[in-house]
Amino acid sequence: MIPFEEVLCQLILRHNCVVLPNFGGFVSKTISAQIDFEKGILQAPYKQLLFNRNLINDDGLVVAEYARLNGLYYQEGVSQLTDFTGKLNADLAQGKQVSIPKLGIFSKDTDGIIRFEQDRHFNLLLSSYGLSNVTFVPNPVQEEAPIIQLNPLATEELAQKNPTKFWKYAAAACLLPFAFYSFWIPMKTDVLHSGLISYKDFNPLRGNITVRYAEKQLAPFEKAVKNETSITEQLATAVPGEIGLYQYDESTVFAVEVPAIEQIQPKQASIEQVIAHANFEYIVGCFSDERNAHNFVQKLQADGFAAHILPGGTLIRVSAGSAANQNEIQAIQSKVNSKGIEGWICKL
């Protein structure tokens, strides 16, 4: 059976608020990606969990998901959830730490307040599911040596002996780089075509870089289906008719159009057709919540009963089957009672 811990993780991946009855609720907040340049860490977006002890009212979300995944009746799920939360509260009352995998650790302080510390090693954001932090090493910028080396002592002596000549040389030294690069940049770079210029373009010793591409032989696309992860598995969540990406290997990605799959819906008789000729109904439950009623109907249908919802009445009535006479309804009653379910006969 799938435990409650795993059910909680699956629900938190899809919902922003999940309440664990008689224990507390989890409220999530999305945190954007962050970059730490000093430590060289790129942290993916993640979901931050806040635990609220006051959210204890049962909204039916956890029980319904647990009962659906394990094929249980709703009341069976409620009973097992009560045992689960009771054990958590008992362990905390004894001063123990309670750990829920992938969620975090619970503990109670001296003031009786429950503290929650989230597990930082597991990403609960569905769009970043499975991503971990990326470490990188910053590339230091190397300073290039100046083109013209100046001697401070010689320059000072020239300025003291002949100030006029010094300023002429100084002006020539300033104009010389401008004159050189006014010819170099348009003739030796592609700035006139691209409109972009880089500081590396000012280096006259840097030659032209020729880009070369190595040809790689790829296997025919049909063989990609025999890979460990097939196209069907990788594009299982893609929308039919759109373009999806298939990862063939570490450096090769194919763009694949997802085919539209025509789903043939089985013809099902309507409620009116089921009860049109019925004189008796065997009622096995009355619900105020429509979702609980439909879950009970699905469970009965899985056990082989022609279960359906009976229209009318203030409560939603669930019937295990219809019958035209007493013999048929008594046969349905015997079959239902053999499953440990009690009910009553409703005469239409």
Summary of the structure (lengths in Angstrom):
residues: 348
radius of gyration: 36.8
end to end distance: 40.7
largest distance: 130.2
contacts: 774
relative contact order: 0.08
helix: 37%
strand: 21%
